[in-house]
Amino acid sequence: MSIPNEHLLSGYRILDFTRALAGPSCTRMFAEMGAEVIKVEAAPSGDLTRAVSKLLNDRSLYYVQQNLNKKSLCVDLRKPAGMALIRELVPHCDVVVENFRPGVMAGMGLGYEALQALRPDIILCSISALGQKGPLSGKPGYDFIAQAYAGVTSMIGEADQPPYIPLLGIGDVSTGVHGAFAVAAALLHRGRTGRGQHLDIALLDCYYHYHEVNVHTYSATGGATKPTRCGRHLSYVSPAGVFAGTGGDVMIMAFLHHWADLCAAMGREDLVQAVGWATDAERLARQDEVVALIEGWLKGFADVGTAVAKLEEHGVPCAPVLSVAETVEHPHLVARGTVRTINDPVAGEFKVPGMPIRTSDYPYDADYVAPTLGQHNGAVLADVLGKDAEEIARLETDGVLQSGDF
């Protein structure tokens, strides 16, 4: 698939101080939708993720996945000349995105007020674990730290065991997407009012927002109901959860009106309106019996696929619980581009998750590549700041600009 000449966000320029996952996820949304994203990487090593997932030709696949279609500007931010370059760039950028610990940008002389002095309508998006303000704001944090503070970790795992953690960057990635939405909203606001904005986007806030029923259940019952983890099945509707089948597991969501569909699939229409079985509340009271009934029925099939097909015949929301290995070859995921094949000039070919946003006018999952360290030093300084080759060469000689082939 070819790279589009324009996209939804063409014409916007983002100055990107992010690293790791939450921040790069935010700016990647812009880069993949056509914005020019100048990723500022601190010399000498750049984004810390360049050192991990080096699985092919000493190239970080983690970095590649999160930094497609960005431009890398590797600057020694400890040198006054390096910081001077950054300050020169700010007036030419619509948005600055950073995910340092709160206070670091101000300490660099790039806090919101300092940025406003350089461009009055600048939009600054600050992404952090626990927020820019509040008693915990100064703590260092990662995805799972925010998850723990948000009460989310306490909801994962078996009731009588310590909690688990999901082996996914759910908080980081979704916080990046929240940040991208906030920036897009701020750009619309600026177009209407002419004013910039400082956006405070915290993993903690995003995680807490995911509580579907837990918080209001606790509050509305005056604390009488204390939501906690309950293993493989939801605690407020039934049946809903992971059920053991033959050779694998099945996710079944057969609560409310879908209970009748499941009963029809199992040939147990007598349970649709039976006392003790007809409502979610009644089924929750006998959850063990419900699970045993369904799993006993599933074991009657030769494999999970056959059981899922039977459930689908009756309109029961269900899915096989796929492994990562199974997802990368699944026809639906491949057909939609949910599984994306990268052809990186350094690492070669490998698969990553695809871009989740589809538009009617522009292609998704274009053939974007991630930059090598400092790959666009000369281009950015020449095209954006108008610097000549002699000055750029001098900055390289002085160690203000650095680059690498990884």
Secondary structure, 3 states (H helix, E strand, C coil): CCCCCCCCCCCCEEEECCCCCHHHHHHHHHHHCCCEEEEEEECCCCCHHHHCCEEECCEEHHHHHHCCCCEEEEECCCCHHHHHHHHHHHHHCCEEEECCCCCHHHHCCCCHHHHHHHCCCCEEEEEECCCCCCCCCCCCCCHHHHHHHCCCHHHCCCCCCCCCCCCCCHHHHHHHHHHHHHHHHHHHHHHHHCCCEEEEEEHHHHHHHCCCCHHHHHHHCCCCCCCCCCCCECCCCCCEEEEECCCCEEEEECCCCHHHHHHHHHCCHHHCCCCCCCCHHHHHHCHHHHHHHHHHHHCCCCCHHHHHHHHHHCCCCEEECCCHHHHCCCHHHHHHCCEEEEEECCCEEEEEECCCCCCCCCCCCCCCCCCCCCCCHHHHHHHCCCCCHHHHHHHHHCCCECCCCC
